[in-house]
């Protein structure tokens, strides 16, 4: 995710320098690309995890994993962005290192974490939905073999 954000930021810098009147559109596209990649990647993680662990109690802790990935991406992409803006490429940003790491890093962490978390939840939901469609009577207690006849309603 760090590479995705750095590439998006460099391309955004090039686009804003070349077409400054369209900077809002370029910013929306760059943020949308980062969010889309995080959403899809998180969704793939959720699908893989749900298929690997049939019992939802055995799921991996994707929340913490994606939070760590977001914080790492924020800090590293902020440092790389600061370096590129300061020494390599004009137009990518003028902020100081502290601002890049704290404010930029926090924003990037949220751009990675929230969509990835939503994607993982959707991925897990889709796998469970697929499994329920394949075995429709498994959760139907009225036809379950362990059903106790003395608790029948009616």
NORRAHU-V886719 format. One record per residue. N is the residue number from 0. OMEGA is omega as a letter, one per 30 degrees, with the letter a starting at -180 (none if undefined). D_LAST is the distance of its C-alpha to the last C-alpha in Angstrom with 1 decimal. Layout:
n-><N;N>
omega-><OMEGA;OMEGA>
d_last-><D_LAST;D_LAST>
This chain:
n-><0;1;2;3;4;5;6;7;8;9;10;11;12;13;14;15;16;17;18;19;20;21;22;23;24;25;26;27;28;29;30;31;32;33;34;35;36;37;38;39;40;41;42;43;44;45;46;47;48;49;50;51;52;53;54;55;56;57;58;59;60;61;62;63;64;65;66;67;68;69;70;71;72;73;74;75;76;77;78;79;80;81;82;83;84;85;86;87;88;89;90;91;92;93;94;95;96;97;98;99;100;101;102;103;104;105;106;107;108;109;110;111;112;113;114;115;116;117;118;119;120;121;122;123;124;125;126;127;128;129;130;131;132;133;134;135;136;137;138;139;140;141;142;143;144;145;146;147;148;149;150;151;152;153>
omega-><l;a;l;a;a;l;l;a;l;l;l;l;l;a;a;l;a;a;a;a;a;a;l;l;a;l;l;l;a;l;l;l;l;l;a;l;l;l;a;a;l;l;l;l;l;l;a;a;a;l;a;a;a;l;l;l;a;a;l;l;a;l;a;l;a;l;l;l;l;l;l;l;a;a;a;l;l;l;l;l;l;a;a;l;a;a;a;a;l;l;a;l;a;a;l;a;a;l;l;a;a;a;l;l;l;l;l;l;l;l;l;a;a;l;l;l;l;l;l;l;l;l;l;l;a;l;l;l;l;l;l;l;l;a;a;a;a;a;a;a;a;l;a;a;a;a;a;a;a;l;l;l;l;none>
d_last-><57.1;60.5;62.3;60.2;60.9;64.6;65.0;63.2;65.5;68.6;67.8;66.9;70.3;72.1;70.3;71.0;74.7;75.1;73.1;72.9;71.8;68.6;67.7;64.4;63.2;64.3;62.6;59.2;59.6;60.5;57.6;55.2;56.5;55.9;52.4;51.6;52.9;50.9;47.7;48.1;49.3;46.4;44.0;45.6;45.3;41.6;41.0;43.2;41.4;37.9;38.9;40.8;37.9;34.5;32.9;33.3;34.2;37.3;38.6;42.3;43.3;44.4;44.5;47.4;49.1;49.2;50.3;53.1;54.0;54.2;56.4;58.6;58.9;59.7;62.4;64.1;63.9;65.3;68.2;68.9;68.8;71.1;73.5;73.5;74.0;76.7;78.8;77.9;76.4;77.1;74.4;71.4;71.4;73.7;71.5;72.6;71.0;69.2;67.6;66.7;65.0;63.2;62.3;62.4;60.7;57.8;57.4;57.5;55.0;52.5;53.3;52.4;49.6;47.3;47.3;47.0;44.0;42.3;43.3;41.9;38.5;38.5;39.6;36.9;34.2;35.6;35.5;31.9;30.9;32.9;31.2;27.6;28.8;30.2;27.1;24.1;21.5;22.8;20.9;17.6;15.5;12.9;15.9;17.8;19.3;18.9;15.1;13.9;11.4;10.7;9.3;6.5;3.8;0.0>
